[in-house]
Amino acid sequence: MTAPRTPAPSPPHIPVPPHTARRRFVTVSVLYWLPVGLTIAPLILLFTERGMALTAIAGFFAAHSLTAAALELPTGGLSDVIGRRTVLAAAGLLGLAAFTLQGLGTTAWVLALGMALMGAGRALSSGPAEAWYVDTVQAHSGPEAELRTGLARAGTATSAALAAGTLLGGGLPWLLGLGPGLGPGPGPDLGARLSEATSGLVLPLSVPPLLAAVLEIVFVVYVLTALPEPPRPRATLRAVLRGIPVTVVDGLRLGGRDSVVRRILLSAGAAGAALAVLELLTPGRAAGLTGAAESGAVVFAGLACAGFVCSALGNHLAPLAARAAGGGERAVLLSLGSGAAGLLLLGATATGAGPVALVGGATGFGLVYLGLGAAGPNENDLLHRRVTGTGRATALSVQSLALQLVAALTGLVISALPRGPAAWLVGGGVLLGGGLLWAGGSSRAPNRRKVAEAAK
């Protein structure tokens, strides 16, 4: 009688070297945000072409925002329980379904479902990639490993992907509608032929979200093949469901007992207020400058792209800002202060006309994105030194939720104010307050053992 075979032990997990982890984190950031950028310019116009009223379109975006907010913390906890790679792949699959429904949907409920799935994917993607990067680098180089450079490069790549996607997504429908000059002989333009061949199912404005769906497949394949993780204990569905609330509660408690994490969350809320002011007021201001909604939309698309470029530059300069300022906390103070100065400049030029007001407004717009871009990597470097791997994605989700909630509240306040300097000054004041939170003395990184004990 032969002895029963024992299963061969699984090979030990070898951490990816830091430079490789940094490169893969940057690639994942590009692959996730490039499809999102593709839909920024054409999405509302596509919904309009499908015959949707403005109230219905507002409902679609509400479905996206409410879904993302409701799932933000549970999905962060899910990533900490079952692993980063699985959750990121699920986010990509939801994005694939969402962009396909947006590109091909012709009824309100289908488009609303597409936006809700997009919100669910956004919640799933909030934190796992960054948590994977930090876990991997610290597993290789220890808890004091240098993180800021990788965080800055990923932030730069994210902004660059959004800028490129915005330009490509806005340009593709225009190129498809250029007419017969694109090809030999007379005839309808390529976009019209595409629409006719699909009985109106695929419009020129549908092409960017459908291209985004294809890119989501690339994203999922890359995540599954390029982001190795150490083996985790096999978890039952019951254990997973029980572990998520515990992880979420621990993440919320961390903000209550750690002053640095609390300042990070409040600063995220201040950034949300600033972004809400820009997103709500800039389109109308652009239309006012050009005198027409259509030309104002083109100007806004250019401004959005320029904003992403400024954000990318700010992310790139974040490590230099920390060295020049003498630490990450002082760098956050200066960066948020610069962003607040930009909003205040936008407020000061809100009622002006002529070249001075135009240059002042453009400078203020760039300063906001530059300051927020430089603050982000330094804030997250501080955050990752206050949390352990078991709650890292949850902490990032709490940070994202703070930004979203304050942005929503600010939007309600701004909509009730008269158009003019006051609305811009509200955002500038909130962002300035977020910066002043960092005006106190520098806080040393906590002892890693104490952090781990406090998380239990």
Residue pairs with C-beta under 8 A, 6 or more apart in sequence:
10 231
13 228
13 229
13 230
13 231
15 21
15 136
15 139
15 140
16 24
16 136
16 140
16 228
17 140
18 136
18 137
18 140
18 141
18 145
18 146
18 150
21 132
21 133
21 136
21 137
21 140
21 150
22 133
22 137
22 149
22 150
22 153
22 154
24 133
24 226
24 227
25 129
25 130
25 132
25 133
25 150
25 153
25 154
26 150
26 153
26 154
26 157
27 157
27 222
27 226
28 88
28 129
28 219
28 222
28 223
28 226
28 227
29 129
29 154
29 155
29 157
29 158
29 161
30 157
30 158
30 160
30 161
31 215
31 218
31 219
31 222
32 91
32 92
32 95
32 125
32 129
32 219
33 157
33 158
33 161
33 162
33 165
34 161
34 162
34 164
34 165
34 212
34 215
35 95
35 99
35 165
35 211
35 212
35 213
35 215
35 216
35 219
36 162
36 165
36 212
37 161
37 162
37 163
37 164
37 165
37 166
37 168
37 169
37 308
38 165
38 166
38 168
38 169
38 208
38 209
38 211
38 212
38 215
39 99
39 102
39 165
39 169
39 208
39 209
39 212
40 162
40 165
40 166
40 169
40 170
40 304
41 166
41 169
41 170
41 208
41 301
41 304
42 169
42 170
42 172
42 173
42 205
42 208
42 209
43 102
43 209
44 57
45 173
45 205
46 102
46 103
46 203
46 205
46 206
46 209
47 56
47 57
47 60
47 111
48 57
49 203
49 205
50 105
50 106
50 111
52 60
52 108
52 111
56 108
59 112
60 111
60 112
60 114
60 115
61 115
63 112
63 115
63 116
63 119
64 115
64 116
64 118
64 119
64 122
65 119
65 404
65 408
66 119
67 115
67 116
67 117
67 119
67 120
67 123
68 119
68 120
68 122
68 123
68 126
68 404
69 123
69 401
69 404
69 405
69 408
70 123
71 119
71 120
71 123
71 124
72 123
72 126
72 397
72 398
72 400
72 401
72 404
73 248
73 251
73 252
73 394
73 397
73 398
73 401
74 123
74 244
74 248
75 87
75 123
75 124
75 126
75 397
76 126
76 127
76 247
76 248
76 251
76 393
76 394
76 395
76 396
76 397
76 398
77 243
77 244
77 245
77 246
77 247
77 248
77 251
77 393
77 394
77 397
78 87
78 124
78 240
78 244
79 87
79 124
79 127
79 128
79 131
79 393
79 394
80 131
80 247
80 389
80 390
80 391
80 392
80 393
80 394
81 235
81 240
81 243
81 244
81 247
82 232
82 235
82 240
83 229
83 232
84 128
84 129
84 131
84 132
84 135
84 227
84 229
84 393
85 128
85 132
85 223
85 224
85 227
85 228
85 229
87 124
87 125
87 128
87 393
88 124
88 125
88 128
88 129
88 132
88 223
88 227
89 220
89 223
89 224
90 121
90 124
91 121
91 122
91 124
91 125
91 128
92 121
92 216
92 217
92 219
92 220
92 223
93 121
93 216
93 220
94 117
94 118
94 120
94 121
94 124
95 117
95 118
95 121
95 212
95 213
95 216
95 219
96 213
96 216
96 217
96 220
97 114
97 117
98 114
98 115
98 117
98 118
98 121
99 114
99 118
99 209
99 210
99 212
99 213
99 216
100 114
100 209
100 210
100 213
101 110
101 111
101 113
101 114
101 117
102 111
102 114
102 115
102 118
102 209
103 202
103 206
103 207
103 208
103 209
103 210
103 212
103 213
104 201
104 202
104 206
104 210
105 111
105 113
105 114
106 200
106 201
123 397
126 396
126 397
126 400
127 392
127 393
127 394
127 395
127 396
127 397
127 400
128 393
129 154
129 227
130 151
130 154
130 380
130 392
130 396
131 389
131 392
131 393
131 396
132 227
132 229
133 147
133 150
133 151
133 154
134 147
134 384
134 389
134 392
135 229
135 389
135 392
137 145
137 146
137 147
137 150
138 145
138 389
139 230
143 385
143 448
147 380
147 381
147 384
147 385
148 318
148 319
148 322
148 328
148 377
148 378
148 381
149 319
151 318
151 376
151 377
151 380
151 381
152 315
152 316
152 317
152 318
152 319
152 377
153 315
153 316
154 315
155 311
155 312
155 315
155 318
155 373
155 376
155 377
156 312
156 313
156 315
156 316
157 312
158 312
158 315
159 308
159 309
159 311
159 312
159 315
159 373
160 308
160 309
160 312
162 308
163 305
163 308
163 309
163 312
166 301
166 304
166 305
166 308
167 301
167 305
168 208
169 208
169 212
170 301
172 204
172 207
172 208
172 211
173 191
173 203
173 204
173 205
173 207
173 208
175 182
176 189
176 190
176 191
176 194
176 204
176 207
177 189
177 190
177 191
177 192
177 204
178 189
178 190
179 188
179 189
180 186
180 187
180 188
180 189
182 189
182 190
183 190
187 193
188 196
191 203
191 204
194 202
194 203
194 204
194 207
195 202
195 203
195 204
202 210
235 243
247 390
247 391
247 394
248 394
250 391
250 394
250 455
251 391
251 394
251 395
251 397
251 398
252 398
254 261
254 386
254 387
254 391
254 395
254 398
254 454
254 455
255 261
255 262
255 265
255 398
256 262
257 454
258 386
258 446
259 443
260 329
260 382
260 383
260 386
260 443
261 383
261 386
261 387
261 395
263 437
263 438
264 379
264 382
264 383
264 399
265 398
265 399
265 402
266 402
266 434
266 437
267 332
267 336
267 375
267 379
267 434
267 435
267 437
267 438
268 379
268 399
268 400
268 402
268 403
268 406
269 402
269 403
269 405
269 406
269 434
270 336
270 406
270 430
270 431
270 433
270 434
270 435
271 336
271 339
271 372
271 375
271 403
271 431
271 434
272 402
272 403
272 404
272 405
272 406
272 407
272 410
273 406
273 407
273 409
273 410
273 426
273 427
273 430
273 431
274 339
274 340
274 343
274 368
274 372
274 427
274 428
274 430
274 431
275 372
275 403
275 407
276 406
276 407
276 408
276 410
276 411
276 414
276 427
277 343
277 410
277 414
277 423
277 424
277 426
277 427
278 307
278 365
278 368
278 427
280 411
280 414
280 415
281 414
281 419
281 423
281 424
282 300
282 303
282 365
283 296
283 297
283 300
284 296
284 419
285 350
285 361
286 296
286 297
286 299
286 300
286 303
287 293
287 295
287 296
287 297
287 299
287 300
288 296
289 296
289 299
289 358
290 296
290 299
303 362
303 365
306 365
306 366
307 365
307 366
307 368
307 369
308 369
310 366
310 367
310 369
310 370
310 373
311 369
311 370
311 372
311 373
312 373
313 370
313 373
314 335
314 369
314 370
314 371
314 372
314 373
314 374
314 375
314 376
315 373
315 374
315 376
315 377
317 373
317 374
318 331
318 335
318 373
318 374
318 375
318 376
318 377
318 378
319 377
321 331
321 334
321 335
321 374
321 378
322 328
322 330
322 331
322 378
322 381
324 331
325 331
325 333
325 334
327 442
328 378
328 379
328 381
328 382
329 378
329 382
329 438
329 442
329 443
330 438
330 442
331 374
331 375
331 378
332 375
332 378
332 379
332 382
332 435
332 438
333 435
333 436
333 438
333 439
334 435
335 371
335 372
335 373
335 374
335 375
335 378
335 435
336 371
336 372
336 375
336 431
336 432
336 434
336 435
336 438
337 371
337 432
337 435
338 367
338 370
338 371
338 374
339 367
339 368
339 369
339 370
339 371
339 372
339 375
339 431
339 435
340 371
340 428
340 429
340 431
340 432
340 435
341 364
341 367
341 371
341 428
342 363
342 364
342 365
342 366
342 367
342 368
342 370
342 371
342 428
343 364
343 368
343 424
343 425
343 427
343 428
343 431
344 364
344 424
344 425
344 428
344 432
345 360
345 361
345 363
345 364
345 367
346 360
346 361
346 364
346 365
346 368
346 424
346 428
347 421
347 422
347 423
347 424
347 425
347 428
348 360
348 421
349 356
349 357
349 360
349 361
349 364
350 361
350 420
350 421
350 423
350 424
351 420
351 421
352 360
368 431
380 396
380 399
382 445
383 395
383 396
383 399
384 392
385 445
385 446
386 445
386 446
386 451
387 395
387 451
387 455
388 448
388 451
388 452
388 455
390 455
391 455
406 430
410 426
410 427
410 430
413 426
414 423
414 426
414 427
417 423
417 426
